[in-house]
Amino acid sequence: MSLDFTGRVAIVTGAGGGLGRAHALALAQRGAKVLVNDLGGARDGSGGSVSAAQAVVDEIRAMGGEALANGASVTDFEAVQAMVQQAVDAWGRVDVLVNNAGILRDKTFAKMDMADFRLVVDVHLMGAVHCTKAVWPHMVAAKYGRIVMTTSSSGLYGNFGQSNYGAAKMALVGLMQTLSLEGEKNNIRVNCLAPTAATRMTEDLMPPEVLAALKPEAVVPAMLVLACEGAPTRTTLCAGAGGFEAAHITMTQGLHIGTGPDADSELLARLSEVSDRAADLVPSSGVIQGSHEVGRALGKPIQAF
């Protein structure tokens, strides 16, 4: 049985095609009212038209759903605030935000112009920040919210020629880690989705037979799970071609070496032991690292400080 979003209001950015379109259609098919946002620009972020968003809205309406189009750039905070207000004026609330908008400007770091680095960070990271900041007070007031950040394997694990994209995508994981903690008391759950899908963002990066296996629709179940009423929080799901995995930032048990004059030499000599992943941890917050280290130094467990 499919997850039910009846009565929920969702905003999906970058939803004029590819993954965003698949997300918007799936949410609408399951009962959500959807604001479809898309700048309508090229893959590198240039240009703009609301026609792409409107085409998806027309699809949703044709199947009996409710939807609105919006052409705001996620880099423009005032325009994003107006976008959220558009949804609130129409439907009275915002329950789900899927931060999907993105661009590519790939080059090796040696050849990359800093303007291209900054623009990719502005769209992926600051775009998600703008949208999340705009919906946050509405979700706090409602004591309910589901926010999905779109990260990437390029951020989690690296990818040649994508230093700008990878940096922005990993930053979204850090944003999710903290917002999930801050949103918990108000039932705002924040998660990350790392998709592998054939869209215009990836069409030049993969051979045809691989692209054929990676339909955007295959990623959608992970988004729905991360955005539904029973969603987890502080979770990163990877998805592609019908496969699903969870990614974790872990910390090894490590060693207590101390602070003596030869600590650096000993650390280098024993680095393989420090890096041993047997019994590694998934810390519940950043303070766990310090508690773990101080506890080792004092020879007793230390409560998180």
C-alpha positions in Angstrom: 0.0 0.0 0.0 1.4 3.4 -1.0 2.1 6.0 1.5 -0.7 8.5 2.0 -0.1 12.3 1.7 -3.8 13.3 1.6 -4.3 16.8 2.9 -0.5 17.5 3.0 1.0 20.5 1.2 4.4 19.9 -0.4 6.9 22.2 -2.1 9.4 20.6 -4.5 12.1 22.7 -6.0 13.7 22.1 -9.3 10.6 20.1 -10.2 10.2 21.1 -13.9 11.9 17.8 -15.0 13.9 14.8 -14.0 13.9 13.9 -10.4 11.9 16.9 -9.2 9.1 16.2 -11.7 9.0 12.5 -10.5 8.9 13.7 -6.9 6.1 16.2 -7.5 4.0 13.7 -9.5 4.4 11.0 -6.9 3.4 13.3 -4.0 0.4 14.5 -6.0 -0.7 10.9 -6.9 -0.7 10.2 -3.2 -2.9 13.1 -2.3 -0.6 16.0 -1.6 -1.2 19.5 -2.9 2.1 20.4 -4.7 3.8 23.7 -5.4 6.0 23.0 -8.3 9.1 25.3 -8.4 11.5 25.5 -11.2 13.6 28.4 -12.5 13.4 26.8 -16.0 17.0 27.5 -16.7 19.6 25.5 -18.5 21.6 22.8 -16.8 24.3 25.3 -15.8 21.7 27.6 -14.3 21.5 30.2 -17.1 18.2 31.5 -18.4 14.8 31.0 -16.9 11.1 30.3 -17.6 8.1 29.2 -15.6 6.9 27.0 -18.5 8.7 23.8 -17.2 7.0 24.1 -13.8 3.7 24.9 -15.4 3.9 21.8 -17.6 4.2 19.6 -14.5 1.3 21.5 -12.8 -0.8 20.7 -15.9 0.1 17.0 -15.6 -0.9 17.0 -12.0 -4.2 18.8 -12.7 -4.9 16.5 -15.6 -4.9 13.5 -13.1 -7.2 15.3 -10.7 -4.6 16.8 -8.3 -4.0 20.3 -7.1 -0.8 22.1 -8.0 0.7 25.6 -8.5 3.6 26.7 -10.5 6.4 28.9 -9.3 9.5 30.2 -11.1 11.6 31.6 -8.3 15.3 31.1 -8.2 16.2 29.4 -4.9 19.2 31.7 -4.7 16.9 34.7 -4.1 15.6 34.6 -0.5 12.9 37.2 -1.0 11.6 35.2 -4.0 11.7 32.0 -2.0 9.8 33.6 0.9 7.1 34.7 -1.6 7.0 31.2 -3.0 6.3 29.7 0.5 3.7 32.4 1.1 2.1 31.5 -2.2 1.6 27.9 -0.9 0.3 29.1 2.5 -2.1 31.6 0.9 -3.5 28.9 -1.4 -3.6 25.9 1.0 -2.9 27.3 4.5 0.2 25.3 5.4 3.4 23.7 4.2 4.0 20.1 5.5 6.8 18.9 3.1 9.8 20.5 1.5 11.9 18.6 -1.0 15.0 20.6 -1.8 15.9 19.3 -5.2 17.0 22.3 -7.3 20.5 22.1 -8.6 23.0 22.9 -11.4 26.3 21.5 -12.6 29.4 23.4 -13.6 32.0 20.6 -13.7 35.7 21.2 -14.1 38.8 20.0 -12.3 39.6 22.3 -9.3 42.8 23.5 -11.1 40.7 24.8 -14.0 37.6 25.9 -12.1 36.7 29.6 -12.0 35.7 30.7 -8.5 32.5 32.2 -9.8 31.4 28.7 -10.9 32.4 27.2 -7.5 30.4 29.9 -5.7 27.3 29.6 -7.9 27.0 25.8 -7.5 27.3 26.3 -3.7 24.7 29.1 -3.8 22.2 27.0 -5.7 22.6 23.7 -3.9 23.5 24.8 -0.4 22.1 28.3 0.0 19.1 27.4 -2.1 18.2 24.7 0.4 19.0 27.0 3.3 16.7 29.7 1.8 13.8 27.3 1.3 14.2 25.6 4.6 14.4 29.0 6.5 11.2 30.2 4.7 9.2 27.1 5.7 10.6 26.6 9.2 8.4 29.0 11.1 5.3 27.5 9.4 6.4 24.0 10.4 7.2 25.1 14.0 3.7 26.7 14.3 2.1 23.5 13.0 4.3 21.2 15.1 4.9 19.2 11.9 7.3 19.2 9.1 9.2 16.9 6.7 12.3 18.3 4.9 14.3 16.3 2.4 17.8 17.6 1.3 19.2 16.2 -1.9 22.8 15.2 -1.3 24.9 13.1 -3.6 27.5 10.4 -3.7 29.8 13.1 -5.1 29.6 14.8 -1.7 29.5 11.7 0.4 32.4 10.0 -1.4 33.9 12.4 -3.9 33.9 12.5 -7.7 36.5 13.7 -10.1 35.8 17.2 -11.5 33.0 18.0 -9.0 34.7 19.8 -6.2 32.1 22.5 -6.2 29.2 20.2 -6.4 30.6 17.7 -3.9 31.4 20.4 -1.4 27.8 21.8 -1.6 26.3 18.3 -1.4 28.3 17.3 1.7 27.4 20.6 3.3 23.7 19.7 3.0 24.4 16.6 5.1 25.9 18.8 7.8 22.9 21.1 7.6 20.6 18.1 8.0 22.5 16.8 11.0 21.9 20.0 13.0 18.4 20.8 11.8 17.2 17.3 12.7 18.3 18.0 16.2 16.8 21.5 16.4 13.5 20.4 14.8 12.9 17.3 16.9 10.9 19.1 19.6 8.5 20.4 17.0 8.1 17.2 15.1 10.2 18.5 12.1 12.1 15.6 10.6 15.0 16.4 8.3 16.7 13.8 6.1 19.0 13.5 3.1 18.4 11.7 -0.2 21.4 10.6 -2.3 20.0 9.7 -5.7 21.5 8.0 -8.7 19.3 8.8 -11.6 19.3 9.6 -15.3 18.4 13.2 -15.7 19.8 16.1 -17.8 22.2 16.7 -14.9 23.8 13.2 -15.4 23.2 12.4 -19.1 26.8 13.2 -20.1 28.3 11.3 -17.2 27.1 7.7 -17.8 26.9 5.3 -20.8 23.4 4.7 -22.4 22.8 1.3 -20.9 23.4 2.6 -17.4 21.2 5.6 -18.0 18.4 3.3 -19.1 18.5 1.5 -15.8 18.5 4.7 -13.8 15.0 6.1 -14.2 14.2 9.0 -11.9 11.1 7.2 -10.8 13.2 4.5 -9.1 14.5 7.0 -6.6 11.0 8.3 -5.6 10.2 5.6 -3.0 13.1 6.8 -0.9 11.9 10.4 -1.1 8.4 9.4 -0.1 9.7 7.4 2.9 11.8 10.4 4.1 8.9 12.8 3.6 6.0 10.8 5.0 4.3 11.1 8.4 6.2 8.1 9.7 9.6 9.3 8.3 12.8 8.8 10.2 15.0 11.8 11.0 18.7 12.4 10.6 18.8 9.7 8.0 20.7 9.6 4.6 19.2 7.2 2.1 20.9 6.3 -1.2 18.7 5.2 -4.1 19.0 4.2 -7.7 17.8 1.6 -10.2 15.5 0.1 -7.5 18.3 -0.3 -4.9 18.4 1.4 -1.6 21.1 1.9 1.0 21.8 4.0 4.1 24.9 6.2 4.4 26.4 7.0 7.8 29.2 9.3 9.0 31.0 7.1 11.5 33.7 7.4 14.1 36.1 4.7 15.0 36.9 3.6 18.5 40.4 5.0 18.1 43.2 5.0 20.6 44.2 7.2 23.5 47.8 8.2 22.8 48.0 11.2 25.1 49.7 14.6 24.7 53.4 13.7 25.2 56.2 15.1 23.0 56.1 12.0 20.8 52.3 11.9 20.3 52.7 12.8 16.7 55.2 10.1 15.9 53.1 7.5 17.8 49.9 8.6 16.0 51.6 8.2 12.6 53.0 4.7 13.6 49.6 3.6 14.9 47.4 5.3 12.4 46.1 1.9 11.1 44.8 1.1 14.6 43.2 4.5 14.9 41.5 3.9 11.6 40.3 0.4 12.4 36.6 0.3 11.7 35.8 -2.6 14.0 33.0 -1.4 16.4 32.9 2.0 14.9 30.2 4.5 16.1 27.5 6.6 14.5 27.5 9.6 17.0 24.1 11.0 17.9 25.5 14.5 17.7 28.8 16.3 17.4 29.4 16.5 21.2 29.9 12.7 21.2 33.3 13.0 19.8 34.5 15.2 22.6 32.9 13.1 25.2 34.5 10.0 23.8 38.0 11.6 23.7 37.8 13.0 27.3 36.4 9.7 28.6 39.4 7.9 27.1 41.8 10.5 28.7 40.2 10.2 32.1 39.6 6.5 32.0 35.9 6.7 32.6 32.7 7.3 30.6 31.8 11.0 30.3 28.3 12.2 29.7 27.9 14.4 26.6 28.8 18.0 27.4 
